[in-house]
Amino acid sequence: MAYTNVALKDKIMEMYPDVQKHNISVGLDFSEEKNAYVIKFRRDSQEMTTYLDKKDADECIDGVKCIHLGVKVGEFINNFEA
C-alpha cells in the first residue's frame, strides 16, 4: 500500500483530534531499519516518541484505529497536562 508521510500524519490527526485540541505537534518519519514509522509528539519543551508498525500504519490509512497508538496519544496528553 502506497501513501505519503503527510497522508499518514493527516489521518492520525483526523483519528485522534485531541492531539490538535491540546496543541501537540506531530513529526513522522519512516525507519527502514525498524520497518515502522517513528512518531514524535511535541509541545513546548516536552517531546515523546513512539513507533507505529507498517502494518498498523496501513490499517490506520484504511480508517482502522490503532489501539497502541491511541493509548500512546492518551499517555502523551496526560503527561503534557501534568
GUNUNU-827524 format. One record per residue (C-alpha): x, y, z; residue number from 0; residue in one letter. Coordinates in pm, 1 decimal. Last residue first. Layout:
site c1:X c2:Y c3:Z i:NUM aa:A
...
//
This chain:
site c1:69.8 c2:1716.9 c3:3430.9 i:81 aa:A
site c1:-123.8 c2:1820.8 c3:3120.1 i:80 aa:E
site c1:159.8 c2:1720.3 c3:2887.6 i:79 aa:F
site c1:189.3 c2:1382.6 c3:3055.3 i:78 aa:N
site c1:-184.7 c2:1318.4 c3:3025.0 i:77 aa:N
site c1:-179.4 c2:1415.9 c3:2658.0 i:76 aa:I
site c1:117.8 c2:1187.8 c3:2594.7 i:75 aa:F
site c1:-46.8 c2:896.0 c3:2771.5 i:74 aa:E
site c1:-367.2 c2:939.4 c3:2570.6 i:73 aa:G
site c1:-172.0 c2:955.7 c3:2242.6 i:72 aa:V
site c1:17.7 c2:642.7 c3:2349.4 i:71 aa:K
site c1:-306.0 c2:453.9 c3:2418.0 i:70 aa:V
site c1:-443.7 c2:558.9 c3:2079.5 i:69 aa:G
site c1:-121.3 c2:449.8 c3:1910.0 i:68 aa:L
site c1:-140.4 c2:102.9 c3:2063.0 i:67 aa:H
site c1:-512.6 c2:72.3 c3:1984.5 i:66 aa:I
site c1:-459.2 c2:154.6 c3:1617.7 i:65 aa:C
site c1:-782.4 c2:290.8 c3:1479.4 i:64 aa:K
site c1:-885.5 c2:136.3 c3:1148.4 i:63 aa:V
site c1:-955.3 c2:405.7 c3:888.5 i:62 aa:G
site c1:-778.5 c2:244.9 c3:590.7 i:61 aa:D
site c1:-479.5 c2:476.1 c3:645.1 i:60 aa:I
site c1:-469.1 c2:347.8 c3:1003.2 i:59 aa:C
site c1:-467.7 c2:-11.1 c3:876.7 i:58 aa:E
site c1:-158.6 c2:59.5 c3:665.4 i:57 aa:D
site c1:3.5 c2:234.1 c3:963.5 i:56 aa:A
site c1:-66.4 c2:-73.7 c3:1178.5 i:55 aa:D
site c1:104.1 c2:-297.1 c3:921.3 i:54 aa:K
site c1:399.5 c2:-55.9 c3:892.8 i:53 aa:K
site c1:446.8 c2:-65.9 c3:1269.6 i:52 aa:D
site c1:387.3 c2:261.8 c3:1452.7 i:51 aa:L
site c1:669.7 c2:364.5 c3:1682.8 i:50 aa:Y
site c1:664.3 c2:609.9 c3:1971.7 i:49 aa:T
site c1:847.4 c2:927.5 c3:2069.2 i:48 aa:T
site c1:775.1 c2:1186.9 c3:2335.5 i:47 aa:M
site c1:872.3 c2:1551.8 c3:2347.8 i:46 aa:E
site c1:832.2 c2:1824.2 c3:2608.2 i:45 aa:Q
site c1:988.3 c2:2168.3 c3:2555.9 i:44 aa:S
site c1:670.3 c2:2330.5 c3:2424.2 i:43 aa:D
site c1:450.3 c2:2051.6 c3:2296.5 i:42 aa:R
site c1:593.7 c2:1767.5 c3:2094.9 i:41 aa:R
site c1:476.7 c2:1428.3 c3:1972.7 i:40 aa:F
site c1:729.0 c2:1233.1 c3:1771.2 i:39 aa:K
site c1:617.9 c2:940.6 c3:1555.9 i:38 aa:I
site c1:874.6 c2:698.5 c3:1416.0 i:37 aa:V
site c1:705.4 c2:492.3 c3:1147.5 i:36 aa:Y
site c1:796.9 c2:126.5 c3:1129.9 i:35 aa:A
site c1:1003.3 c2:-115.3 c3:923.6 i:34 aa:N
site c1:1259.1 c2:-92.8 c3:1208.5 i:33 aa:K
site c1:1564.2 c2:-39.2 c3:985.8 i:32 aa:E
site c1:1362.1 c2:129.6 c3:711.8 i:31 aa:E
site c1:1252.3 c2:390.9 c3:964.6 i:30 aa:S
site c1:968.1 c2:606.4 c3:828.9 i:29 aa:F
site c1:934.1 c2:961.3 c3:957.4 i:28 aa:D
site c1:657.0 c2:1145.7 c3:1144.9 i:27 aa:L
site c1:652.3 c2:1465.8 c3:1344.4 i:26 aa:G
site c1:340.1 c2:1565.8 c3:1534.5 i:25 aa:V
site c1:273.9 c2:1894.0 c3:1710.8 i:24 aa:S
site c1:62.1 c2:1898.2 c3:2024.8 i:23 aa:I
site c1:-169.5 c2:2195.1 c3:2062.0 i:22 aa:N
site c1:-402.4 c2:2014.7 c3:2307.7 i:21 aa:H
site c1:-701.9 c2:2021.3 c3:2071.3 i:20 aa:K
site c1:-471.0 c2:1926.6 c3:1785.8 i:19 aa:Q
site c1:-372.4 c2:1598.5 c3:1951.4 i:18 aa:V
site c1:-721.8 c2:1553.0 c3:2094.3 i:17 aa:D
site c1:-844.5 c2:1507.0 c3:1734.9 i:16 aa:P
site c1:-707.8 c2:1148.9 c3:1721.6 i:15 aa:Y
site c1:-848.5 c2:994.7 c3:1403.2 i:14 aa:M
site c1:-813.6 c2:1311.1 c3:1194.0 i:13 aa:E
site c1:-465.4 c2:1390.2 c3:1325.1 i:12 aa:M
site c1:-360.4 c2:1030.5 c3:1255.9 i:11 aa:I
site c1:-504.7 c2:1054.0 c3:904.1 i:10 aa:K
site c1:-319.5 c2:1379.5 c3:836.9 i:9 aa:D
site c1:5.8 c2:1221.7 c3:959.4 i:8 aa:K
site c1:-49.7 c2:922.7 c3:731.9 i:7 aa:L
site c1:-120.2 c2:1144.0 c3:430.2 i:6 aa:A
site c1:185.5 c2:1359.2 c3:507.2 i:5 aa:V
site c1:407.1 c2:1050.9 c3:537.0 i:4 aa:N
site c1:292.1 c2:956.0 c3:189.3 i:3 aa:T
site c1:84.6 c2:661.6 c3:80.9 i:2 aa:Y
site c1:145.4 c2:334.8 c3:-102.6 i:1 aa:A
site c1:0.0 c2:0.0 c3:0.0 i:0 aa:M
//
